[in-house]
Amino acid sequence: MRSLLTAAAISLAFTLFLTPAFLRLFRAWGWGQVIRTPENIHNPSHGAKRGTPTMGGTIFIAGTIVGYLVGSFTGNNPPTISGILVLWMMVGFGAVGFIDDYMKLRRQRSLGLEGWPKVIGQVLVTVPFAIVALSFPNSVGQTPASAYISVFRDVPGLWFMALGPIIGWLLYLAWISLIGVASSNSVNVTDGLDGLAAGSGIFVVGAYSLIAFWQVQQVCTNVASAVQSACYGTRDPFDLAIISASFVGALVGFLWWNAPKAKVFMGDVGSMAIGGVVAAMAILTRTELLLVLVAGVYVIASGSVILQRLYFKLTRGKRLFLMSPLHHHLEMRGWSEITIVVRMWIIAGLLAVSGVGFFYVEWLTRA
């Protein structure tokens, strides 16, 4: 418990107190946001945001790493392969976002990496994660991830390797890549208003920290507990709880400066890093399909974009929303930015708590 609390506290202090120092550097380096605002959107403040320091995701990425390492060693819980894998997804996806942000700054346009190059970069991060996650078994044979599709735990009948080692591995890599790419891009789409993605991320990753912490008490670590249908096959649940708590602490400190009116934007480096952590936590806690509910606020944003495009094609030019994603539709309906952000936070909290609730109810039915 000392490691978890220390990690969260150090990450919080890092982003809360050191962000102003980072912002001075960002201004000196010319890291100012490039804004493209449609003329018909009812929020003139968007144009005023031009030049606000961006790429702030680098701050909470650094804060998470510092908090996690300090918390782990302070509490005598050194990093495990599971925690390192979460860091890999956070830093790797953040690096893809950094390239995207840097290209926007260089070109002074709101367009950075195009769609497919961005996806390829995300896959290049996810595939090594997936391979390593099926390696490094512990003393009872548990690996960080599994070749099963999972909901609250691995679903016995949904095993990729049942189709043979080659096809099984290809399907497993495709599945993990899909989760990573979808999660990262969903958060990226949500990051359109001050504090929306960061505040929602606190609820989502916080829920996964609770799930991992609960699994600590119920993990299948020996023969006696392994025969219990209620135990979990998670390899390093306590380390996952530590790294996710550290990330939440870093986001809380960052939100102090990112909440409306934002003093700094997270940029794609931040939104993609959040998506990477969310995807990694879902995979490593064996709750992949539960991700749709726990991170439902991000699903709503990306889902509205998909629906808009499908409706546009099916109706030959008609639009389902005034603008997608959904939060921009609400802006064009006249909602104020702060109203949208707070209500989306409420929705994020309700969905995250619902996911944790279903997770616990499933355990009760087995215990």
Steps between C-alpha positions, in 0.01 A plus 500: 500500500790735571623461142159579354439811711855627455487454124173692472621778730834549323337506156239748622764730651715476185231620260332739741810695600738454205259571213567879510873430454424277201273766351782754503710254303216427257453871430873542446498209255195635314268215593176693444173335397387528139121545492261443211151620599200467266322833456162353591600362840348691790815538707709804414743405780648235270677765296633657821670171588744534212856513636421332832792270595437148375660154520430509874459124493877482537455645850268230635696229319813613686304538823362147472845349447652690792209421733491133402873444550515689830188329632614153393841515661384693808251226583740220408290397201744522209354533147375185332472413134129595513574851626774542242257396225255771607786752489591374152148564370484840666837619370470326161158639416608834643796499260266450203292790626813709551594454135147598399509814719847599385397476133206732571729753667753488216232541234288741708195301396254287696592196291789278609540131429248364254272214595693194386849615603358569847339154517822336382692679775248380758522142373881514518463581869226245569652192333815486721271557800284205396798269445667582832164479679477129412852441634662511844281252692528515878542205735146376434511554124311831484605739221407871496234446232329192362395367161136501610235763439389629839207681657534486879767232464612268220209333320599128480351432156651806331863389463687618192751215508221245451528588130865399488818683602545707182140608448459533877796736532386710201149534642637579846729773363215643293269500805749677727583749223130572452457574870805726506417694183130536586569612856766752402302655217180513708672708766657712227155573354366589846776754559323802351399709803700623799535225759262257332742217421714547813206517741336197340833315515507543878175305530594234244853423621386538861245226437775273370710574805209380717456189285869413523506563875202268547676232298793514743283335764354242260793404276559133410850462643499145634328166455250564779373828358529392136212255543271783607291625212507854638876554487674707231793404277654848499877474530593816693178666620660709775756649264219579255315676783814703577567612143136591438479691830815686401345589165180621669703719736686651207173570316346666806796736533494571127126566503560791739665679206296338222148564632304781331649746423806285425849635561640203306369240257605136518531467122498169316798391707275511805178361356676207336694428819170482692365261240811286529465471877129420477562227239791351696300489824205332328723235342715430806208485745324259261198734457527583130130511407411671828708788362202601285303584817777627728632733228153560362543879484775450241287246315219758477733755340652264244166329442339833409771554236441153353121549499539838333708354218272199448187715499663745259580222253168316535291815458725649230605814678264542796641539850389329821679759718566865431865413548685201636619393750201546730649777717536725194139424404396622845711814456319577177170451682604787726629312807786675680836325510507463879148351501598238244824412679342461846210293368736278305704454819180389674429252221861375515470447876168319473625266228828428680321426827251281314789301353652447844157407633441234235853371563423456869157347439659241271739409781209465745327253269811280500612532862 
